[in-house]
Amino acid sequence: MDDLFSSEDDDHLFDLDYNPYARKRPLSSRLDRDDYDETDEEEANRQKLYLVPYRWWKEAQRSVADEIVGILYNVLSNYDNADSEIVLDLRKEESSGTRVKMDEGVSSREYALVKEALWLRTLKWHNDSKTSEEDDRYHCVAEGQSQEVFPLQIRLSFSPGTNSLLVKISLKDNAVDFYRRACSIFNSQSELLQIWDFSGQTSQFVMNEIINLPKFSPGKQGKEVLLELHVHGFFVFTNKTDERLAEPMKTENSFGKSRVRMNMNSDNLSSQLMLTNTSLSGSGYRGIGVLGFAGLQNLGNTCFMNSAVQCLVHTTQLVDYCLGDYEKDINHENSLGMNGELSLAFGELLRKLWAPGAMPVAPRMFKFKLAKFAPQFDGYNQHDSQEFLAFLLDGLHEDLNCVKCKPYIEAKDAEGRPDEEVADEHWLNHLARNASIIVDIFQGQYRSTLVCPVCKKVSVTFDPFMYLTLPLPSTTMRTMTLTVFSTDGIMLPMPFTITVPKGGRLKDLIDSLSLACSLKDDETLLVAEIYKNQIFRLLDGPSDSVALIRDDDKLVAYRLPKVSETCPLVVFSHQQLERPYGFGAMAPNWKLFGVPLIARIENLSSGSEIHYQFLKLLRPFLMPVEDVVNDYDGDETRNTVNENSKVEGIVSPLVSYCDAGPDSGEENDVHLNADFKFYLVDKPGSSEIKMNDPVPISSLTKNLDVTVHWSDKMIEKYDTCLLSSLPEVFKPLLFAKRHEESISLYKCLEGFLQEEPLGPDDMWYCPRCKKHQQAIKKLDLWRLPEILVIHLKRFSYSRFFKNKLETYVDFPIHDLNLSNYISHIDNQLSNCYQLYAVTNHYGRMGGGHYTAFIDHGHGRWYEFDDDRVFPISEDRIKSSAAYVLFYRRVREM
């Protein structure tokens, strides 16, 4: 995000050429040089400085546990040329550099110099206080007052003779309005002016100036450096009735741009601008606006990232941490970390999202750093938001892990010892190797119990967790739609919707479908998957699991007579001539269409059998008789209608040669050869199947693939739309909010905690049996984190398929109580939680869209949909799209 408060003259600011041993570049300045790049700009933005009222800053520090150390300067003002320049002499207080006492009184003429992150944290504290304040007397600002952030160009130099800092504020360097405000703020004629430096930048500046001076000469002054200072929180107002401005003159400033210079003296300025003594406690700030409402731009399928990031950057403990001096915790020696690059990129992104203005942020730098260490997130493919969240939390932890050298700790045998003792031992061992803000707020502990089914050996371990992945106990039945094709030449294809057990077999599917379509005793069903107008696979294994069938598959079931399996199964695939149009079009080619037809043919000896059987299968698809008459007027033999062809009241008019058997005369042979051509698939040489010619197959052939070329006349004669219409197995409604089944979150938790046998591929080695056993596993919650992340396992993956559960989970918003689900009761900690963020996924597997719901306090919920942020009602929070839930610990009611 662009700097909301940067000056239009940023490109002309100077940099402080500090010593190479300095870890960070001080002050928000830049050198006018040729080797400046975007990295310098990021660092410069990170080091912006703000001048704020000390009282306003100090109020917010009462809730901060960090030790506060600052340097106090007494400020002497020189107003000899106040109409054009202010000179401030900053002299260090002898007793400064110590910890600030919160119980000390504060003068109205004390200011504070802070870094941008500390300013944002203070601003957020006041913003939160204002939101919770019932008395709105501080929400109003007097007419004519101004308190927005404004930039101020200052010239800084070091005076060795007096060992002080000189600050010059010139009218030629600043806009008239900003200069007038500075005159009011720094006018110390009535009372002593003091400035606390909590940024640590002034002392570093002095140190480097001393180092860079070739000779320490008491009479020599250091080089002036032009800096930009951001001023905020000072209420000043203009006495418009007494405002008398002299004739403005155009003058060239140091940047070569015109500024308006006022001919006035210090008395005029002081009479027109005065600093108010209004208390700043809990005040609102015009021009600042609300905080934490900035959206994230979608860089291309990055909604998975945006939704998870918004949930994290609205986690209070993480916000306060990243707005502080968290860089000191970066572990540059951890080989499992990312040398601090990920944590710095995340912290910078968080600060931009909490900066005033609510402007959408493009997280390009964050994504770049992320992909640098996790190539799976490179590019613009859609990913699982929960998988991204898990990686990000783990990466942040390793970057911020304060343990430089992880000790090796051998686990002791837990047998015979109390669980409380073993759990505390495991937790302390974990903390000895892992100490970060992520561990402090996101990690809990659960007990894992394994029981050998043979020798009853019990093994108990205690392991940390970052989040809970809860299974969704859904209904045991699954709804599926298949299309049944008859081979009797009478019935049209008909879809049937059936229900089968989710863990059922193909036999269960066939039994249910047989009942639905009234299958006869002398018939059988052959189920096939259709893909790109071909049979992709035959589902002929009775013990195959129906879980291998995906919702977006297209299945057909062919009704076949129960004949000997030695009869070959003939599969007819349809092709029509595709004629490209336009300049440079390619030659016509044959293209597949429709659903393949299947028949078992006894005594297959010649091509006539294949021709006849195909025409029999096509009978139900003939167009109405009037269309047949129009196409074949004048030919009596082609107007004959088979009146006996009726399917549930639907008449299928047929031409005479459709009723002809394989021994029909030569006249029908001519018609058939002209309208359809049959070819054997994958046969060398000429593979066309002609009437009365023998079919080149052996007696061992079980399947025969035949391609049928349709003429244009036949395309018009038959209803190819019916032949091509095929529904999916199951088509869920997009953005469905609520399904009939509703499951409580507690029920999901019970499913997570119940006993279950280990899978065949995940067996446990029993030390007593000396072999791997399929043990019984039981999980119990032992220690709960401050922030509880719950992942609803909606997506299931296997080698063959992917699936998403649209189950509606009824989860608590205000009162999630886990007291009945935790095995170890700690009376000092609450087991109650309140929802504050939700990641939602709409749509189907492999696509869809992610959004986030965020609670900004006091029941004010907002939806973060990439760069769009808008309020929503609380009754919209619960939906079948909820995917990851974020809870914060609250006191028990």
N, C-alpha and C positions, 0 to 999 in steps of 0.2 A: 504494500500500500504506500502511496506517496505520502510524504511528510505533510501533515495537515497544517503545521504551523511554520513551515520553512519560509525564509525570505525569498523574494524574487531575485535577490542578488547572491544566492548561495554559491554560484559558480565562481565568485570573486573572493570567497573567504580564504584566509590563509590557514596553514597548518602549523602546528608547533613541532619543530624538528627535535623531538626529545631523544634521550640516549637510547641506544639499542637494547639496553637491559630492561627497559620498562616493559611490563607485561601487556599493558593496555594503553591505547592511545588516549591521552587526556583531552577533555573539553571537546565541544562539538565544533571543531574547526577543520579546515581542509587546506592543504597546500596547493597553490596555483602552479601545478607542475604537469609534465607530460605523461608521467607514468601512473597517473590516477586511474583506478579501475573500479568496478562495481563492488569488489570486496571492501575497498576503502570506504565506499559510500555506506555499505551496510554497517561497518564499524562506527562510522561517524554518526549515523542515525542512532546507534545504540548508546552513544556517549553524550547525547544532548543533555544540556544542563537547564534547570529551572530555578528561578528565584521566586520563593513563596513566603507568605507570612509565617514566622516561626511558630506562633500560637496555633495556626491551622495545621501545620505539620506535626506539632508535638501532641495534639489531641489524639491523632490516629496511632501514635506510637505506644499508647498505654496497653494496647492489646497485642503488641509485638514482643516476643520473648528475646529477640536478638539484642546484644549489647550495643548501645548507641554511643558512638564516639565522634566528636566533631572538633573543629578548630574555630575558635571565636576570634573575630576581627572587630576592632573598634574603627569606625569609619569617620574620617574628617572630610567635610565637603568644602570645595572651593567654588563659590558662586560669583567670582569677580566678573566673569563673562557668561553669566547664566543665559543670556539671550542667544548664545551660539554654542556654548560648551559647558559641561559639568565635569569637574575633576574630583575624583574620590581617592583618598589616601587610606588604604587598608593596612592597619597595624595589628599584628598578632597579640592577643591577650596572653600574658605570661602563664596564666593558669589554665589555658585552653589545651585541647588534646586529651581531655579526660572524658569519662562517661557522663552523659547528661542525666541529671536528676529530674525525675518526672514531677516531683512535688514542689519544685521551685516555681516562683512566680515568673511571669513573662511580661516583658514590656511590649507596648504596641509598636515600638521602633526596633524590634528584633526581627530579622529576616533569616531565611534558611536557603542554602544553595544545595540542591539535591540532583541526583541523576534521574533520568527519565523513568526508569523502572520504579524507583522509590516514589516519585511523584505520582505515577499511575496507581501504586498501591495505596497511597494516602488519599488520592482522589476517589478510589473505589470505596475506601472505608467511609468517607463522608457521604458518598452517594448511597451506600447501604444504610447509613444512619438516617439520612433524610427520608429514605423509603419507609423505614420503620417508625419514624417520628409521627406521632398522632397530632401534635401541635404544629400547624402549618405556618406559624408566624415567621419561621425562617425561610419559607419558600418564596416569599415576596421580596423583591429588591426595589429600593426607592427609585422613583422616576428620575431619569437622567444618570443613574449610576452605570458603571461599566466594569466588568470583571472577567472578560474573556482573556484567553491567552494571547499575548502579542509579542513579536520578536523585537529585540533591542540589540543594535550593533554597538559593541564596546571595543575600545582599544586598551589592551592589557600590556603592562610592562613592569619590570622589576627594578627597584631603586636600591642598589647595594648600600648607598650611603645611609639611608634610614632603615634598611632591611624591611622594606614595605612594598606592597603592591600598589601600582598606580592604575586607576581605571578612568578612562576618558570617554564621555558620552557626548557625541557631537551632533548638532542639528544637521550638518551636511551629510552625515552617515545614516540618518533615520528620517522617517516620515514625521511631519510636523506633529500629528496627534500623538504618536508614540513618544516623541521627545518631550512633549508637554506632560505626559503622564510620568515620564522618568523624573522630570523636575519636581513633581509633587511627591514622588516616592522617596527620592534621595535628599530632600530638603531636611537637613538635620540641625537647622539653626535653633529650633526650640527645644530639642531633646537629643540626647546621645543616640546615634545610630549604630547598631551592631549587626553583623552578619555571621551566622554559623555556616561553616562549610562541612557538609556531611558527604560530599562527593569524593574527597581526598585528592582533588585535582589541583587546588592552589598550591599545596605543599609540594606536590610533584613538579608543578611548573617552576616554582622557586628553585628547587633542587637542580633541575635541568638547566635553568638559566645560569646558575652559578657554575655548573660544569662547563657550559658552552662559552662562558666569558673567557677570552684569551688571557686577560689579566684582571685580577680583582682590584678595581680602581674605585675608591669611595665616591669620586665625583662623576663616574661614568654611569649612565642609565642604560638599561637593557633595551633590546629591540622591541618596538611596538608590534603587537600582533592583533589583528582584527578578528573578533569572535562574535558569535551570535548567542545571545542569552534569551531564554524564553521566560517571560514574566507572567505570573498567574496569581489570582486571589486578592488583588488589591482593589478595593472599592474606591473609585475616584469619581467626582462628578463635576460638571461644568456649570459655573454660575452664568447662565446665558444672558441674564439681564445686564450684567456688568461687562459682558464680553466686548472688548474694544480692540480690534486687531489693526495693526498698522498696515500700510500698503504692502502687500506681498511682493517679493522680488524673486525672479527666477535666478537660481545659481547652480553651478555645476558642483555635484558632490564628488567624492572620491571614486565613485563607480562610473562616472561619466554620464549620469542621468540627472535630469532636472528634479530639484526638490524645491519646495516652497519655503522660503526663509522669512520668519516674522521679525520685525523690528520691535522688540519689547524688552523691558528690563525684568529683573527678578521679582519686583513687586507686582508687576502685571500678572506674571505667571502664578505667583502664590495666591493672588486674589481670585484667579479664575479656576485654579485646581487645588483641591484640598484633599488630604487623606482622611478618610473617616475613621472614627474609633469604634465602629460597629463591631460587635463580637462576631467572629467567623464560625462559631460552633454550629455545626449542622447546616450551614448555609448552602443554598443552591447557587449554581454558577451559570449565568447566562453565557451562551456561546459554547459551553462545554457539552451540554446535552446529556442524554442517557448513555450508560456504559454497558458493554457486553452484548450489543445488538448488531454487531457486524457479521455479515454473511461471508461465505467462501465461494469464490468463483469456481465453476466446474471447468477444469482444464481438459476434459474429454474423458468421460466415464470415471470421474473421480468422486462421485457422490458417496461411494463407500468410505473414502477417506474423510470427506467433509463431515459426514454425520458423526463418525467416531471422534474426530478432533473437537467438534463443538461440544460433545458430551464431556470430554476431558477438560477443555478450557473453561467449563462452567462448574468444575469441581473446586469448591472454595479453598481447600487446603493446598491444592496444586497451583491455583491462581496466586495465592499469597506467597507461596514459595518462589514461583517464577518471576514475580514482581519484586522479589528481594535480590540479595546478592548471592544467587545460587551458583554463579560461576566458580566460586571458591570450592564447591563440592565436586567439581568435575575430576574424574579419575583418568588422567592421561596415560597411566601405566597398565590399565586393565586390558588384557589382550582380547577379552570377550566383549569389550565396549567398542565405541566408535570414535575414540579420541575426543569425545565431547562434541563432535560435529552435529550429531542428531539432537542432543539436548539443547545445544545453542540454537539450532534451527527451530526447534519446537518452542523454546522460550521466546525467541524473536517473533514467531507467529502468534503466540499467546498475547504478547504485548501489543501487537498490531490490532488484534481482535478486541482488546480492551481499551484501545485508544479512543478518545472522544471523536464523535462524528458519525459512527455507524456506517462507514463506507465499506463496501465489499472488498475483500482482500484476495489477491491471487497468490495461492500458496506454492508458487513455482520453486522458490529456493528450498522450501521444506521438502517438496516432492523430489527434488534433485538430490538432496542429501540422503533421503530415505532410499531412493533407488540405487544410490552409490554403494550402499552396504547391503541392500536386499534387492537383487536384480529382478525378483519376481514382481515387484511393484513398478518396474520400469515400463514405459510405453503407456498405452491408453486402453488396456483391457479392463473389464469389470472384475472385481475381486470380492471376496467375502469380508464384510466389515468387521466381523468378530476376529477373523484371522489377522487382519491388519491391526486391530486393537491389541491383540495378544503380543504381536511382534513389537509394537511401539512401546508398550509398557515394559517389556523385557529389555528392549534397547535403551530406554531411558534409565532403567534401574542400573544396567551395567555401566552406562556413562557416568552416573551419579553415585556409584557405589563408593563409599568412603573407605572401604577396606582395601588398602593398597596391596597387601600380600595376604592371600587367603590361607589360613592355617589348615593343615590336614588333621581331621578329627575322626578317629575311629569310633564307629557306633558300638555301644555296649549292648550286651544281651538284655532284653527287657523282661525275660521270663522270671516270674516270682516277685517282681517289683510293682508298686502301685502305678496305675496309669498316670496319675498326676505328676509323679516324679519323672517318669519316662517322657511325658509330653513336655514338661519344662526343660528337660535336658536336651531334647531334640530342638526345641525352639531356640534355646540359647546357642546351641551349635550352629543353627541356621543364621542367627544374628551375628555370630562371630565371623561369618564369611560374607554376609549380605547386610549392608546398612545403607539405606537410601530412603528418600521421601516416598518412593514407590512401595517399599516394604512397610514403611510406617503406616500408610493409609490404605493400601489395597490388599495386603496379604493377610490371610488367616491360616488356620491349621485344622486338618481333619485327621481322624484316626482311621486307619485301614486294618481290618482284621481278616486274615486268611485262615481257613480251616481245611485241613487235609481230609478228603472223604474216606480215606482208607484207614489211616492210623489216628485220626482226630487231632493231629498236631495243630496247635494254634500259634500263629505269628501275628504280632501286633507292631505296627509302625505308625509314626506320626509324621505327616508330610505337610509342607506349606501349599497353599493354593492362592492364585491370583484372582480367580473367578470361578463360579459354579456353572457347569454345563448341565442343565436339567433336561432329561428326556421328556417328550410330550406323549403321555399315554393317550393314544387316539382310539377310535372305534376299531373293533377287530375285523370289520368288514370293509371291503373296497368295492366301489362302483366302477363298472367297466362297460364299454359299448363296443360291440362287434357287429359286423354286417354279414348276414348269412346269404350265400349264393346257392341257388338250387341248380341241379344238373338235369332236371327232368324236362326242361324246355317249356315250362308252364309258369312258374312263379318268378316274380321280379325280386331283385335283391331287397332285403329288408333289414334295417338295423334293430338290434335287441340290446337293451340295457339290463345287465344282471349284477348281482352282488356276490362276491366270493370272499373267503377269508384272506386277510392280508398276508398271512403266513401259509396260505394254501398252495396246492399243487395244480398242475395243468388239468389233472383228472377232475378236480373240483370245478374248474371253469367249464370243462366240457359237459359235466353232469348238469350244471345249472343252465347252460345254454341249450342243451338237449331238451330240457323241460320247458324252457321259454319258447322254443320254436316248434314244439310238438314233433320231435324227431320220431320217425317210425322205427319199428323193430328191425326192419331190413335195411336201415340206413346207418351211416356213421358220419362223423364230422372230422374234417381235416382243417386245422387252424394254421394260418400263415400270416406273416407280417409283410405288408406291401410297402415298398419304398421306391420312389421314382418309377412307378408304373411297372414294377417287376416284383416277383416274389423274392424277398430278401432272405427269408428263412422259413422253414416249416417247423412249427411247434408240435412235434410228434413224440416228445418224451413225457409220459404220464406223470413222472415224478419230478419234472422240472418245476421250479418255484415260480409263482405268478409275480413275485417281486422283480423278476427279470424283465417284466413288461412295463415299459414306461408309459406315462400318461399321454405323451404326444405321439406314441406309436399308432399305426393304422393297421387294424387286424381284420381279417375276413375268415369266415368259416364256410367251407364247401361241403354241401350235403352230397354224399356219395353213396351209391348202393353197395351193400356188403357183398362184394364179389371176391373171387380169389385174388390174393395179392400178387399172384404171378402175372395178372393182367397189367400191361404198362399204364402208367399214369401220364396222360398227355396234358401239357401245359401250353395254352394258347396265349401268346403275347401279341398285342395289336400295334400296328404301325400305320401311319398315314404320311402322305407326301407333303413335305413342308417346302413351300416355294417363297424364298425371300424376294422382297420387292425393293425397288430403288436403284440408284446408280451404284455400280460396283457390287451388286448383290452376288452372293455365291450361288453355286449350282444347287438345284433342289436336292433334298436328302430325306430319307425316311426317319421319322421320329416316333418314339413310343407314346402311347396314350392309353387311358382307361385301365381298368383292373383286369389282370389276366384271368382267363376262364380255365377250368379244370374238368377233365372227364377220364374215366377208366373205360378202355375199349377192349372188348373181348374179340378174339380172332382177328387181330389187326394184321391184314394181309396186303391191302392195297391203299392207295391214296383216297379212294372213294369213301372208305370208312372214316378217315380223318375229316374229309370235306363234309360229309353228312353230319357227323357228330358236332362239328363247329356250328353249322347252321341250326341244329337243334338247340344248342345253348343260346343262340342269338334270338330265338323266337320271342321271348318276352320284351325285347328291346325294339321291336318293330314300331314305326310311327303309325298314327291313326290311319284308317282306310282311305279317307279323303285325300291325304297326302300321297298315298300310294297310287290312287287313281290319277291324280294330276301328273305324277311322274311317269306313269306307264299307260296313258290313254292310247287306245287303238290296239292293244295287245291283250286278247281275252285270256290267254293263258297266265298272264301276270296280274289279273284282277281277281283271281279266285281267292276267296277268303275262307279260312278255316273257322267255321262258326263254333266248333267245339272248344276253341282255345279261349278259355275264360279263367281269370284269376281273381276270385272274390269280387265278381261283378265287373272286372275290367276286361274288355275284349281286346285281344291282340291279333289284328288282321295279318295274315300271312300270304305270301305269294305261293304259287303252286309248287315251285321247285324247293321250297323250304320243307314241304311235306314229303318230298321224294326220298326214297330210300337209297342205299348205296348201289342198287341195281337199276337205277332209273336210266332213261334213254339218253341218247347223244345230245338231244336238244338242251336238256338241263346241264349237261357237261359243258356245253359252249358258254351258257350263261355264267356258270360258276367260275370257269377259267377267266372270264372277262372281268368279273366283279371282285373276286378274291384270288390271291396267289399265296400259296403255302410254301414255307421253306423250313428245312431242318436247321437247327442252330448248331454251330460248331461241327459241321460236316464238310470234309474236303470236296473240292470240285463243285459241280452243279448240284445244289441241294434242294431244288424246287421239287415239291411233291405234286405230281400230276395224277389226274383221274385214271384209275384202273392200272396205274403203274405200281409195281411192288415197292413197299417202304423198306429202305436199306437199314434194317435193324436186326439184331440177333434175338434169339429166344430168351436170352438172359437180360435183355433191356428192361429196366423197371421204370425209368422216367424218360419221357420224350419231350423235348422242348421244341415247340413249333412257333415260328413267327408268321403272322398273317398280315399281308399287305392289303389295305383297304383302298378301293377306288373311290373317287369323289362321289360317284353315284350312291355307293353304299353308305358313305358318311351321311348323306342326306336322308337315306331310307331308314336308318336306325337311330334311336335316341342315344347318342353317345354321352350325353350329359348324365343319364342314369348310370351308364357304364363307368363313368369317371367319378361319381360322387361317393366319397368315403369319409366318414367322421373319424375323429381321433378317439382313442380309448377313453380319455377323460379330459375335458376342457374346462378348467376352473375360470371363474369370473375374475376379470382384472380389477384390482383395487377393491376386492370384496372385503367388507368391513367385519362382518360377523357371520359365522357359520352356525348351524343348528347345534352342534356339539360345543359345550362350554366346559372347560376344565379349570379347576382352581390351581393357583400357583402352589399352594400347599400340597396338592395331589401330585404335582410334578416333583416337588421336593421329596415326598414320600417314595416316589419311584426311584429317585436318585439314591436314597438311603437304604433301600431294601436289599436283602440278600440276593445274590445271583451267582451262578457258576461261571467260571472263567471260560473263554472260548477255546476251541482246540488249538488255535494258533497263539494263545497267550497263557499257556499253562505255567504253573508255579513249581519250582524245584523244592520238594519236601526234604529237609535235612534228615528226617528220621527214616523215611522210606528210601532215601538215596535215589530218587527218580522224580521226573516231572509228573505232577498230578493236576487234574482239573479241579482245583480247589474252589471252595465257596467263599466269595468275597463280600464283605460288608463295610460300608463307609459310614462314619459318624462325624458330625460337626463338633469340633472341640474348642476352637478359638476363632471368633468372628472379627473381621476387619472393620475399620472406621467407614470405609466405602465398600459396599458389597455390590459386586458386579455379577449379574445373573444372565447367563446366555441360554436362551430357549433354543433347543436343538431342532430347528425347523428343517434343516437341510440334511439329507442322508446321501452318502456316496458309497459306491462299490465299484468293482472292476467293470461292471456291465451297465450300470444305470445311475442316474441322479434323480432325486425326488425332493419336493418341498411339501411340508405339512402346513395346511392353512388353518390349523386348529386355533380356536379362540381361547386364549388363556385369561382368566379373570384374576388379575393381580392387584394387591392392595396399593393404594396411592399414599395414604397417610399413616397407616398403622400395620406395617408388616411386623408381626411378633414371632420371633423364632425361639422363644423360651422353651417350647415343647419339642424342639428339634435339635437342641444342643445338649451334648452329653456332659459337658463340664460347665457348671454354673459358677460364674464369677459375679459376686454381689456388687462389686465396684463398677461393673460395666453393664450398660443397658443392652438388651437383645432386641430392641425395637428400632425400626428403620422407616424412613420416609423417602418416597420416590422423588428424584429431582431431574432425571433425564432418561430418555428412551431413544434407542435407535430402531427405526422402522424399515422394513423391506416390503415393497409392493411389487407384484408381478410374479414371474416364474423363475425357474432355475436358469442360470447362465445369463441373466439379464435383469430386467426390472429396474427399480429405482430405490435409493436410500434417502431417508430424511431423518431429522432429529426433533424430538420434543424436549424443551428445556423449561424448567420452573425457575423464574426470576424472583421468587419469593412471594409469600403472601397469596399463594394460589394463582399467580399470574403466569400462565403458560404461553409459550411461543413456539411456533414451528419454524425450524431452520431448514429450508429447502434450497440447498446450495447458496446462491447469493440473495435469495428472497427470505425475509423474516417478517412474520405477521402473527398477531395474537390468535389464540384458539381457546375454546372453552374446555373445561376440565373433563367433560363427558366424552371428548374425542380422544382422550389419552389411551383408553383401552380399545384395542382393535386386534384383529387377526394378523395385522402386519407387525406387531411388536416383536422385536428380535433380541435386543440386548437391553436389560434394565439396570439402571444405576440408582442405588439406595445409599443414603447417608444415615449414620447412627443418630438417634434422638433419644431424649430421656423418656423413660417409661411413663406412660399416662397413668 
